[in-house]
Amino acid sequence: MTSAECDLKINQMLNAQETWSSAHNSHAELTKFKCLHLTHHTDIPHPYFKWSDSSTVIKCVSSTRLLGVEIDQTLHWRHHVQHAVKKGTALLATINRLTGPSFGLPAPYVHRLFMAIVIPKVEYALPEWYTPVHMTATLAQRSGSVQHTREIKRLQWLA
């Protein structure tokens, strides 16, 4: 599908959305819309998207966040994993402040907090961005989300 065909289809979808929103008195804020061209050809410039029925221009971006997941135009999850590990490290530091040798929470409670708060934050949407690590038959090396596994393992070692 070419970029022009995609623009035509998006214009049709925006027209249908506008009809629905006016019928249901639920108007969307078009200034918050973003256009993300999912392609492996990052060298192709993507101009801003112009909605044909109005003067609204939707900015094209190289990455965005959707439902808490960082998505970039090549569908690589590096930014999302970095954000998740950073968020998990901050939560872990907060939980560690609750512990101490003479005061604070006992270790089993800290473990429960880690399992209930930190792990779900780090592993959010895991089936989307994680490829299990496995050995390749021909090269005898690991393949899959090796770097992501290292980053998550580092966080677990901190815990």
PyMOL commands that set and color helices and strands:
alter all, ss='L'
color gray80, all
select helices_A, chain A and resi 3-23+30-32+78-96+107-122+126-129+146-158
alter helices_A, ss='H'
color red, helices_A
select strands_A, chain A and resi 49-50+57-58+63-66+69-72+134-135+142-143
alter strands_A, ss='S'
color yellow, strands_A
deselect
rebuild
show_as cartoon
